[in-house]
Amino acid sequence: MAYQTVNPYTNEVVQTFTAHSDADVEAALAAGHALYKSDWASPANMSARLKILAMLAEVMNARKEELARIISIEMGKLIGESRSEVQSCIDIAQYYADNAARFLAPVPYPDVLGEAWVEHHPVGIILAVEPWNFPLYQLIRVVAPAIAAGNPMVVKHASNVPQCALAMEKAIADAGAPAGTYRNLFITPEQVANIIADDRVQGVALTGSEKAGSIVAGQAGAKLKKATMELGGNDVFVVLDDADVVRAAKTAAGARLYNAGQVCTAAKRYIVQAAVADEFTRVVIERFQAAQMGDPLDDATTLAPMSSQRAKNDLQTQLDQAVANGAKVLCGGAAVPEQGQFFPPTLLGNIERSNPAYFEEFFGPVAQLYVVADDDAVVALANDSNYGLGGTIFSGNVERAKQLASRIETGMVFINQGGDSVAELPFGGVKRSGFGRELADLGIKEFVNQKLVVVGG
């Protein structure tokens, strides 16, 4: 597994990086464990750690354009989307700098046995295994709460975004974090397994595919290590018969094409009630066909290339299989630039439950359209999925949408707006979309020892 920067737009191999040895891994674990055992990690020194997070926000803000260009060059994201990603990182670092002390303050409990409270203590080194599609944002979601709580981190980032991995490591060091706070490692799956087995490591956070999650979660479970898994999604985008159809359709198209469709919470299954299906389909197809493919560093480009040739080929294989099993291409097959890993926006219909596409996650600009009769049919189809990450409902009747939201089996539902992720709101799913939560107050408590203390009378 080579750690390389390969520009998805130019196909140029920009840089290749040297893998870390077992000795490098040991040095990282030793430094992290020493830091955990020092006063730096104690709840009493939280204010010093929160100052690092505040400074990290300042460092990233000063380097916003530099970091955005690294993202776009490494994985092809539109430069405007990359700038937004960096801003999200800044916001999350500042959010925990401002709020972590409140989240981790002692919590009093009823004095059944005497005065009682729960304290929040760090647990040790956390291993993060992170993906390429949001190469800085995925890191900060784990890094910021870990620093606030006092947990050192070692990180295995995706092999195609090594410059992003190093940029985050440098930003944290430049924010004043002591040695051992955060260490990036260019390592193999075998080395990941060895790190999980190490007694100094007490938690594992992974964002990635269902396959990767099942492997890493199994390794963590075998060693009785706490884990959080943010995995795939097959999110629904529901349009009811009383919705503002044009607004819903424009939002649906944008929610599928954002980041070239390479988003776990992207709108992947359009579930539209029959009365508005024709108009919805027309507007979505118009938006898909209007997408401008080109240089992701050009602000005029509206559809980015996919992250790699392999990702593009895998998506084409899925699409071909779906069509071979009866799916109808309602929109797709448009010409793409010769340069770059572009995939034309595609809308599929006529997907039966027997079609493999019905249960698969398409990680790219391919959407599925399902037309249903009523609200019960919406719920039945939405929940007939192995995944349960997020979803969206558009309706002119918010109370009606709220009732449907409560019936849909996902970790998140958005009403009359596309799905989003911000520091203040918890993020995560159910079923094969994983377990645990990131962000907000829930995320920071995933990897802490919630210690009960009772004083008898």
C-alpha positions as CSV (number, residue, x, y, z in Angstrom):
1,M,0.0,0.0,0.0
2,A,1.9,3.1,-1.3
3,Y,1.2,6.4,0.4
4,Q,1.1,8.7,-2.7
5,T,-0.4,12.0,-3.8
6,V,-1.9,11.3,-7.2
7,N,-3.8,14.3,-8.6
8,P,-7.2,12.9,-9.8
9,Y,-7.5,15.7,-12.3
10,T,-4.1,15.6,-13.9
11,N,-3.4,11.9,-13.0
12,E,0.1,13.1,-12.0
13,V,2.0,11.3,-9.2
14,V,2.9,14.3,-7.2
15,Q,4.8,12.7,-4.4
16,T,5.4,9.3,-2.8
17,F,6.0,8.9,0.9
18,T,8.0,6.5,3.0
19,A,6.1,4.1,5.2
20,H,6.7,4.0,8.9
21,S,8.5,1.1,10.4
22,D,7.5,-0.9,13.5
23,A,10.2,1.1,15.4
24,D,8.4,4.3,14.3
25,V,5.1,2.9,15.6
26,E,6.7,2.0,18.9
27,A,8.2,5.5,19.3
28,A,4.8,7.0,18.6
29,L,3.0,4.8,21.2
30,A,5.7,5.4,23.8
31,A,5.5,9.2,23.4
32,G,1.7,9.1,23.5
33,H,1.6,6.8,26.6
34,A,4.2,9.0,28.4
35,L,2.0,12.1,27.7
36,Y,-1.1,10.2,29.0
37,K,0.8,9.4,32.2
38,S,1.9,13.0,32.7
39,D,0.1,15.9,34.3
40,W,-0.9,17.2,30.8
41,A,-3.6,14.6,30.5
42,S,-5.3,15.3,33.9
43,P,-8.7,17.0,34.2
44,A,-7.0,19.7,36.2
45,N,-5.0,20.8,33.1
46,M,-7.8,21.0,30.7
47,S,-7.5,24.7,30.3
48,A,-4.0,24.2,28.8
49,R,-5.3,21.7,26.4
50,L,-8.2,23.9,25.3
51,K,-5.7,26.7,24.6
52,I,-4.0,24.4,22.1
53,L,-7.4,23.9,20.4
54,A,-8.0,27.6,20.2
55,M,-4.5,28.1,18.8
56,L,-5.2,25.2,16.3
57,A,-8.2,27.1,15.0
58,E,-6.0,30.2,14.5
59,V,-3.3,28.2,12.8
60,M,-5.7,26.6,10.4
61,N,-7.4,29.9,9.7
62,A,-4.1,31.4,8.7
63,R,-3.4,28.5,6.4
64,K,-6.9,28.2,5.0
65,E,-6.1,28.6,1.3
66,E,-3.0,26.4,1.6
67,L,-4.9,23.6,3.2
68,A,-7.8,23.9,0.8
69,R,-5.4,23.5,-2.2
70,I,-3.8,20.5,-0.7
71,I,-7.2,18.8,-0.3
72,S,-8.2,19.6,-3.9
73,I,-4.9,18.4,-5.4
74,E,-4.9,15.2,-3.4
75,M,-8.5,14.0,-3.8
76,G,-10.0,16.2,-6.4
77,K,-12.5,18.2,-4.3
78,L,-13.8,21.5,-5.7
79,I,-11.7,24.3,-4.3
80,G,-14.8,26.0,-2.8
81,E,-15.8,22.8,-1.1
82,S,-12.2,22.4,0.2
83,R,-12.3,25.9,1.7
84,S,-15.6,25.0,3.4
85,E,-14.0,21.9,4.8
86,V,-11.2,23.8,6.3
87,Q,-13.6,26.3,7.8
88,S,-15.5,23.4,9.4
89,C,-12.3,22.2,10.9
90,I,-11.7,25.7,12.3
91,D,-15.2,25.8,13.7
92,I,-14.9,22.4,15.4
93,A,-11.5,23.2,17.0
94,Q,-12.9,26.5,18.4
95,Y,-16.2,24.8,19.4
96,Y,-14.4,22.3,21.7
97,A,-12.1,25.0,23.0
98,D,-15.2,27.0,24.1
99,N,-17.4,24.1,25.3
100,A,-15.3,21.1,26.4
101,A,-14.9,22.3,30.0
102,R,-18.7,22.4,30.3
103,F,-19.2,19.0,28.6
104,L,-16.6,17.3,30.9
105,A,-17.5,19.0,34.1
106,P,-18.5,16.7,37.0
107,V,-22.2,15.7,36.9
108,P,-24.0,15.4,40.3
109,Y,-26.3,12.3,40.8
110,P,-29.0,11.7,43.5
111,D,-27.5,11.1,46.9
112,V,-29.0,7.6,47.4
113,L,-25.8,6.3,49.0
114,G,-24.4,9.7,49.9
115,E,-23.0,12.6,47.8
116,A,-22.4,11.3,44.3
117,W,-21.1,12.6,41.0
118,V,-19.5,11.5,37.8
119,E,-16.1,12.7,36.7
120,H,-14.7,12.5,33.1
121,H,-11.2,11.2,32.8
122,P,-9.0,10.4,29.7
123,V,-8.5,6.7,29.0
124,G,-5.3,6.6,27.1
125,I,-4.1,6.5,23.5
126,I,-6.9,6.6,20.8
127,L,-6.2,5.1,17.3
128,A,-8.0,6.8,14.5
129,V,-8.4,5.2,11.0
130,E,-9.7,7.8,8.7
131,P,-10.8,8.1,5.0
132,W,-9.9,10.4,2.1
133,N,-13.2,12.0,1.2
134,F,-13.0,14.7,3.9
135,P,-9.3,14.4,4.6
136,L,-9.0,17.2,7.3
137,Y,-12.6,17.3,8.6
138,Q,-12.6,13.6,9.4
139,L,-9.5,14.1,11.5
140,I,-10.6,17.1,13.5
141,R,-13.8,15.4,14.5
142,V,-11.8,12.9,16.5
143,V,-8.7,15.0,17.2
144,A,-10.5,18.0,18.9
145,P,-12.4,16.0,21.5
146,A,-9.4,13.8,22.1
147,I,-7.1,16.7,22.9
148,A,-9.8,18.3,25.1
149,A,-10.3,15.1,27.1
150,G,-6.5,14.4,27.4
151,N,-6.3,11.4,25.1
152,P,-3.2,11.2,22.9
153,M,-3.8,10.0,19.4
154,V,-2.1,8.0,16.7
155,V,-3.6,8.2,13.2
156,K,-3.6,6.0,10.1
157,H,-5.0,8.1,7.3
158,A,-6.0,7.0,3.8
159,S,-3.1,6.2,1.6
160,N,-4.1,8.7,-1.1
161,V,-4.1,11.8,1.1
162,P,-0.7,11.8,2.9
163,Q,-0.1,15.5,2.5
164,C,-3.4,16.2,4.3
165,A,-2.3,13.8,7.0
166,L,1.0,15.6,7.5
167,A,-0.6,19.1,7.3
168,M,-2.8,18.2,10.2
169,E,0.1,16.9,12.2
170,K,2.1,20.0,11.6
171,A,-0.8,22.3,12.4
172,I,-1.3,20.6,15.8
173,A,2.4,20.8,16.6
174,D,2.5,24.5,15.6
175,A,-0.5,25.1,17.9
176,G,1.8,24.2,20.8
177,A,0.8,20.6,21.4
178,P,3.5,18.6,23.3
179,A,5.2,15.6,21.8
180,G,2.9,12.6,21.8
181,T,-0.3,14.5,21.4
182,Y,-0.9,13.5,17.8
183,R,1.2,11.3,15.5
184,N,0.5,10.5,11.9
185,L,1.6,7.0,10.8
186,F,1.9,5.7,7.2
187,I,1.3,2.1,8.1
188,T,-0.2,-1.2,6.9
189,P,-3.4,-3.0,8.0
190,E,-1.1,-5.5,9.9
191,Q,0.4,-2.6,11.8
192,V,-3.0,-1.3,12.6
193,A,-4.0,-4.6,14.1
194,N,-0.8,-4.6,16.2
195,I,-1.6,-1.1,17.5
196,I,-5.1,-2.1,18.4
197,A,-3.7,-5.1,20.4
198,D,-1.3,-2.9,22.3
199,D,-2.3,-2.3,25.9
200,R,-1.4,1.4,25.7
201,V,-4.2,1.9,23.2
202,Q,-7.6,2.2,24.8
203,G,-9.9,3.2,21.9
204,V,-10.4,3.0,18.2
205,A,-12.3,5.4,16.0
206,L,-12.9,4.5,12.3
207,T,-14.6,6.3,9.5
208,G,-14.8,4.3,6.3
209,S,-16.4,1.4,4.5
210,E,-18.5,-1.3,6.0
211,K,-15.8,-3.8,5.1
212,A,-13.1,-1.9,6.9
213,G,-15.3,-1.2,9.8
214,S,-16.2,-4.8,10.4
215,I,-12.5,-5.8,10.3
216,V,-11.3,-3.1,12.7
217,A,-14.3,-3.4,15.0
218,G,-13.7,-7.1,15.2
219,Q,-10.1,-6.5,16.1
220,A,-11.1,-3.9,18.8
221,G,-13.8,-6.2,20.2
222,A,-11.4,-9.1,20.5
223,K,-9.2,-7.0,22.7
224,L,-12.1,-5.4,24.6
225,K,-11.3,-2.0,23.3
226,K,-13.9,0.7,23.0
227,A,-14.7,1.7,19.4
228,T,-16.8,4.0,17.3
229,M,-17.6,3.2,13.7
230,E,-18.9,5.8,11.2
231,L,-19.5,3.6,8.1
232,G,-21.4,3.7,4.9
233,G,-24.9,5.0,4.1
234,N,-27.7,4.7,1.6
235,D,-29.5,7.8,2.7
236,V,-33.0,8.6,1.6
237,F,-34.2,11.9,0.2
238,V,-38.0,11.9,0.7
239,V,-40.3,14.2,-1.2
240,L,-43.9,14.2,-0.1
241,D,-46.8,15.3,-2.3
242,D,-47.2,18.6,-0.5
243,A,-43.6,19.7,-0.8
244,D,-42.1,22.6,-2.7
245,V,-41.0,20.2,-5.5
246,V,-38.6,22.5,-7.4
247,R,-36.8,23.5,-4.2
248,A,-36.7,19.8,-3.1
249,A,-35.3,18.7,-6.5
250,K,-32.6,21.3,-6.6
251,T,-31.6,20.4,-3.1
252,A,-31.6,16.7,-4.0
253,A,-29.4,17.2,-7.0
254,G,-26.9,19.2,-5.0
255,A,-26.9,16.7,-2.2
256,R,-26.0,13.9,-4.6
257,L,-23.3,15.8,-6.6
258,Y,-21.5,17.4,-3.6
259,N,-17.9,16.1,-3.4
260,A,-18.6,14.2,-6.6
261,G,-21.1,12.1,-4.6
262,Q,-18.4,10.7,-2.4
263,V,-20.1,11.4,0.9
264,C,-21.5,8.8,3.3
265,T,-24.5,11.0,4.0
266,A,-25.2,12.0,0.4
267,A,-28.8,11.7,-0.9
268,K,-28.6,8.3,-2.6
269,R,-32.2,7.1,-2.7
270,Y,-34.8,9.5,-3.9
271,I,-38.2,8.4,-2.6
272,V,-40.8,10.5,-4.2
273,Q,-44.6,10.4,-3.9
274,A,-46.3,9.8,-7.2
275,A,-48.2,13.1,-7.5
276,V,-44.9,15.1,-7.7
277,A,-42.6,12.5,-9.2
278,D,-42.6,13.7,-12.8
279,E,-41.7,17.3,-11.9
280,F,-39.1,16.2,-9.4
281,T,-37.5,14.0,-12.0
282,R,-37.4,16.7,-14.6
283,V,-35.7,19.2,-12.4
284,V,-33.2,16.7,-11.1
285,I,-32.2,15.7,-14.6
286,E,-31.9,19.3,-15.6
287,R,-29.5,19.9,-12.7
288,F,-27.5,16.8,-13.4
289,Q,-27.1,17.7,-17.1
290,A,-26.0,21.2,-16.2
291,A,-23.1,20.1,-14.1
292,Q,-19.8,21.6,-15.3
293,M,-16.8,19.1,-15.1
294,G,-13.3,20.6,-15.1
295,D,-10.4,21.7,-13.0
296,P,-11.4,21.5,-9.3
297,L,-9.2,24.5,-8.7
298,D,-11.3,26.6,-11.0
299,D,-14.3,28.2,-9.2
300,A,-16.4,27.8,-12.4
301,T,-16.3,23.9,-12.1
302,T,-19.4,22.5,-10.4
303,L,-18.6,18.7,-10.5
304,A,-15.3,17.4,-9.3
305,P,-13.5,14.3,-10.6
306,M,-13.7,11.2,-8.5
307,S,-10.8,10.5,-6.1
308,S,-9.1,7.9,-8.2
309,Q,-9.3,5.7,-11.3
310,R,-10.1,2.8,-9.1
311,A,-13.1,4.6,-7.5
312,K,-14.4,5.5,-10.9
313,N,-14.0,1.9,-12.2
314,D,-15.7,0.5,-9.2
315,L,-18.7,2.8,-9.6
316,Q,-19.0,1.9,-13.3
317,T,-19.0,-1.8,-12.4
318,Q,-21.8,-1.2,-9.9
319,L,-23.8,0.8,-12.5
320,D,-23.3,-1.9,-15.2
321,Q,-24.5,-4.6,-12.8
322,A,-27.6,-2.5,-11.8
323,V,-28.6,-2.1,-15.4
324,A,-27.9,-5.8,-16.2
325,N,-30.4,-6.6,-13.4
326,G,-33.2,-4.4,-14.8
327,A,-32.5,-0.8,-13.7
328,K,-33.3,1.9,-16.2
329,V,-30.9,4.8,-16.8
330,L,-33.1,8.0,-16.7
331,C,-30.1,10.3,-17.1
332,G,-26.4,9.5,-17.6
333,G,-23.8,8.6,-20.1
334,A,-22.8,12.2,-20.9
335,A,-19.4,12.8,-22.3
336,V,-16.7,13.6,-19.8
337,P,-13.4,15.4,-20.2
338,E,-10.5,13.2,-21.4
339,Q,-8.4,14.5,-18.5
340,G,-9.4,13.5,-15.0
341,Q,-11.4,10.8,-13.3
342,F,-14.9,12.2,-14.1
343,F,-18.1,10.3,-13.9
344,P,-21.3,11.7,-15.5
345,P,-24.2,12.4,-13.1
346,T,-26.6,9.4,-13.4
347,L,-30.1,8.8,-12.3
348,L,-31.4,5.2,-12.1
349,G,-35.1,4.1,-12.0
350,N,-37.0,0.8,-12.2
351,I,-34.9,-0.8,-9.4
352,E,-36.5,-3.9,-8.0
353,R,-35.7,-5.3,-4.6
354,S,-34.0,-8.3,-6.4
355,N,-31.5,-5.9,-8.0
356,P,-28.2,-5.7,-6.1
357,A,-28.3,-2.0,-6.5
358,Y,-31.3,-1.9,-4.1
359,F,-29.1,-2.6,-1.1
360,E,-25.7,-1.2,-2.3
361,E,-24.1,2.2,-1.5
362,F,-23.1,4.0,-4.7
363,F,-20.1,6.2,-3.7
364,G,-20.2,8.6,-6.6
365,P,-22.7,10.8,-8.6
366,V,-25.3,8.1,-9.1
367,A,-28.8,8.5,-7.6
368,Q,-31.7,6.1,-7.4
369,L,-35.3,7.1,-8.0
370,Y,-38.2,5.3,-6.3
371,V,-41.8,6.4,-6.8
372,V,-44.3,5.5,-4.0
373,A,-48.0,6.0,-3.2
374,D,-48.2,7.2,0.4
375,D,-46.4,7.9,3.7
376,D,-46.5,4.2,4.8
377,A,-44.7,3.2,1.6
378,V,-42.1,5.9,2.2
379,V,-41.3,4.4,5.6
380,A,-41.3,0.8,4.4
381,L,-38.9,1.6,1.6
382,A,-36.6,3.9,3.7
383,N,-36.2,1.2,6.4
384,D,-35.7,-1.6,4.0
385,S,-32.0,-1.0,4.0
386,N,-28.9,-2.5,5.7
387,Y,-27.8,1.1,6.5
388,G,-29.2,3.7,8.8
389,L,-27.0,6.8,8.7
390,G,-29.1,9.8,7.7
391,G,-32.0,11.0,5.6
392,T,-34.0,14.0,4.4
393,I,-37.7,14.8,4.2
394,F,-39.3,17.6,2.2
395,S,-42.9,18.5,3.0
396,G,-45.1,21.5,3.2
397,N,-46.5,20.1,6.5
398,V,-43.7,20.1,9.1
399,E,-45.8,18.0,11.6
400,R,-46.3,15.4,9.0
401,A,-42.6,15.3,8.3
402,K,-41.8,15.1,12.0
403,Q,-44.0,12.0,12.3
404,L,-42.2,10.3,9.4
405,A,-38.8,11.3,10.8
406,S,-39.6,9.5,14.0
407,R,-40.5,6.3,12.0
408,I,-37.3,6.2,9.8
409,E,-34.6,4.0,11.2
410,T,-31.5,6.3,11.0
411,G,-29.2,8.2,13.3
412,M,-30.1,11.6,11.7
413,V,-33.1,13.1,9.8
414,F,-33.2,16.6,8.2
415,I,-36.5,18.2,7.4
416,N,-36.8,20.7,4.5
417,Q,-33.0,21.0,4.2
418,G,-30.2,18.9,2.9
419,G,-28.2,16.8,5.4
420,D,-25.3,18.6,7.0
421,S,-22.7,18.2,9.8
422,V,-21.7,20.9,12.2
423,A,-19.8,20.9,15.5
424,E,-22.9,21.6,17.6
425,L,-24.9,18.5,16.5
426,P,-24.1,14.8,17.1
427,F,-23.3,12.7,14.0
428,G,-23.7,8.9,13.6
429,G,-25.9,6.1,12.5
430,V,-27.4,2.7,13.2
431,K,-27.4,-0.8,11.6
432,R,-24.4,-1.3,9.2
433,S,-23.8,2.5,9.2
434,G,-21.9,1.9,12.5
435,F,-22.2,2.9,16.1
436,G,-21.2,5.7,18.4
437,R,-21.4,9.4,17.9
438,E,-19.0,12.2,16.9
439,L,-19.3,15.9,17.6
440,A,-21.3,17.9,20.1
441,D,-21.5,16.8,23.7
442,L,-22.1,13.1,22.8
443,G,-18.9,12.8,20.7
444,I,-16.5,14.0,23.4
445,K,-17.8,11.4,25.9
446,E,-17.2,8.4,23.7
447,F,-13.6,8.0,24.9
448,V,-13.6,9.1,28.5
449,N,-13.9,7.2,31.8
450,Q,-17.2,8.3,33.3
451,K,-16.1,7.7,36.8
452,L,-18.6,7.6,39.6
453,V,-17.5,8.9,43.0
454,V,-19.7,8.5,46.1
455,V,-19.1,10.0,49.6
456,G,-20.9,8.2,52.4
457,G,-22.5,10.0,55.3
